[in-house]
């Protein structure tokens, strides 16, 4: 392929990738506000024509699946940033609060998420999510805020209370109280010293 054609093809691929990402970001925002939002509204928010949206995502289900996978990957990829922003314990809390907010949106999509394709997507993203939880736990163990030996899958299940609290200030406060309880249960234990005897 001549150089000029390669450059044109590369430019077209970059533009398509930008449009793809813009559609996913717009759909994420709009689904969070209204799970029944029209795909035309998603296209408008993304700054693309309806035809462009349908070329990337032929059906509503295709778009929901893509948004789900994109959001989970973004969440998994955020572990380093949340751990770099403060203590490992604070990063653990911030990450799970993001996960809870996302899962509340996912549950808001209702019937759209009750089919085999979505269940397959949930199953395929379970391993990366538990791996992210494992990294958060390892950082907390290294910091000394959590004792070693916890299974990431168990901790993920334990933390699932977060997506059942109300999505308002009272719910956030309740979630923080419950997280404190969790940390009391999984916290590193102080070893008794000779002076304690």
C-alpha positions in Angstrom: 0.0 0.0 0.0 1.5 3.4 -1.0 2.4 5.8 1.8 -0.3 8.3 1.1 -3.0 5.5 1.3 -1.5 4.3 4.6 -1.7 7.8 6.0 -5.3 8.3 4.8 -6.3 4.9 6.2 -4.6 5.7 9.6 -6.3 9.0 9.8 -9.7 7.4 9.1 -9.1 4.8 11.7 -8.2 7.4 14.3 -11.3 9.4 13.5 -13.4 6.2 13.8 -11.9 5.4 17.1 -12.6 9.0 18.4 -16.2 8.7 17.3 -16.5 5.2 18.9 -15.2 6.6 22.2 -17.4 9.7 22.0 -20.5 7.5 21.5 -19.5 5.3 24.5 -18.9 8.3 26.7 -22.2 9.9 25.7 -24.1 6.7 26.2 -22.6 6.2 29.6 -23.7 9.7 30.7 -27.2 9.5 29.2 -27.9 5.9 30.4 -27.0 7.1 33.9 -29.6 9.8 33.7 -32.3 7.9 31.8 -31.9 4.2 30.9 -34.7 4.6 28.3 -32.9 7.4 26.4 -33.1 7.2 22.6 -30.1 6.2 20.5 -30.7 9.4 18.5 -30.2 11.4 21.7 -26.9 9.4 22.3 -25.8 10.3 18.7 -26.6 13.9 19.2 -24.7 14.1 22.5 -21.7 12.3 20.9 -21.7 14.8 18.1 -22.2 12.1 15.4 -25.0 11.3 13.0 -27.4 8.5 13.7 -25.9 6.5 10.8 -22.5 6.7 12.4 -23.8 5.4 15.7 -25.6 2.5 13.9 -22.5 1.6 12.0 -20.6 1.2 15.2 -23.5 -0.3 17.2 -26.2 -1.8 15.0 -28.6 -2.4 18.0 -29.3 -0.9 21.4 -28.1 -4.1 23.0 -24.8 -3.8 21.1 -24.4 -0.3 22.6 -25.3 -1.3 26.1 -22.8 -4.2 26.0 -20.1 -1.9 24.7 -20.8 0.7 27.4 -20.7 -2.0 30.0 -17.4 -3.5 28.9 -15.9 0.0 28.4 -16.9 1.1 31.9 -15.6 -2.0 33.6 -12.3 -1.7 31.8 -12.1 2.0 32.8 -12.8 1.0 36.4 -10.2 -1.8 36.3 -7.6 0.5 34.8 -8.2 3.2 37.5 -6.7 1.1 40.3 -3.2 2.6 39.9 -4.6 6.2 40.0 -6.7 5.6 43.1 -3.8 4.0 44.9 -1.5 6.9 43.9 -3.9 9.5 45.2 -3.5 8.7 48.9 -3.5 5.8 51.3 -4.3 2.3 50.1 -7.3 2.3 52.4 -8.6 5.5 50.9 -8.0 4.2 47.4 -9.9 1.0 48.3 -12.9 3.0 49.5 -12.8 5.4 46.5 -12.6 2.5 44.0 -15.6 0.6 45.6 -17.6 3.8 45.6 -17.0 4.2 41.9 -18.0 0.6 41.3 -21.2 1.0 43.4 -22.2 4.1 41.4 -21.6 2.2 38.1 -23.6 -0.8 39.3 -26.5 1.3 40.3 -26.6 2.7 36.7 -26.3 -0.9 35.3 -29.3 -2.0 37.4 -31.2 1.0 36.1 -31.0 -0.4 32.6 -33.5 -3.1 33.8 -34.7 -5.5 31.2 -32.0 -4.6 28.8 -29.6 -6.4 31.1 -31.6 -9.7 31.5 -30.4 -11.5 28.4 -27.7 -14.1 27.7 -25.4 -11.6 25.9 -25.2 -9.3 29.0 -24.7 -12.3 31.3 -21.8 -13.4 29.1 -20.3 -9.9 29.4 -20.7 -9.9 33.2 -19.1 -13.3 33.4 -16.1 -12.3 31.2 -15.5 -9.1 33.2 -15.6 -10.9 36.6 -12.0 -12.0 36.5 -10.6 -8.5 35.7 -12.7 -7.0 38.5 -11.6 -9.5 41.1 -8.0 -9.0 39.9 -8.4 -5.3 40.6 -9.9 -6.0 44.0 -6.9 -8.3 44.7 -4.5 -5.4 43.8 -6.3 -3.1 46.2 -6.2 -5.7 48.9 -2.5 -6.3 48.3 -1.8 -2.6 48.7 -3.8 -2.4 51.9 -1.9 -5.4 53.3 1.4 -3.8 52.4 0.2 -0.6 54.1 -0.8 -2.5 57.2 -4.5 -1.6 57.1 -5.7 -5.1 56.2 -4.5 -8.5 57.3 -3.4 -10.9 54.6 -5.3 -13.9 53.3 -8.6 -12.5 52.1 -10.0 -13.8 48.9 -10.8 -11.0 46.4 -14.0 -12.7 45.3 -15.2 -12.9 48.9 -14.4 -9.2 49.5 -16.2 -8.2 46.3 -19.3 -10.1 47.5 -19.0 -8.6 50.9 -18.8 -5.1 49.5 -21.9 -5.6 47.4 -24.0 -3.8 50.0 -22.7 -0.6 48.4 -24.9 -0.9 45.4 -27.9 -1.3 47.6 -27.6 2.0 49.5 -29.6 5.0 48.3 -27.8 7.1 45.6 -28.0 10.3 47.7 -26.1 12.0 50.5 -27.7 9.7 53.2 -26.8 6.7 51.1 -23.2 7.9 50.8 -23.0 8.4 54.6 -24.5 5.0 55.2 -22.1 3.4 52.8 -19.1 5.0 54.5 -20.3 3.7 57.9 -20.7 0.2 56.5 -17.2 0.4 54.9 -15.8 1.2 58.3 -17.5 -1.9 59.7 -15.9 -4.0 56.9 -12.5 -2.6 57.6 -12.9 -3.4 61.3 -13.6 -7.0 60.2 -10.7 -7.3 57.8 -8.2 -5.0 59.5 -4.8 -6.0 60.4 -4.7 -7.1 64.0 -2.2 -5.5 66.4 0.0 -8.2 67.9 0.0 -8.1 71.7 3.2 -6.8 73.1 5.0 -7.8 76.4 3.6 -4.7 78.0 0.0 -6.0 77.4 0.6 -9.0 79.6 
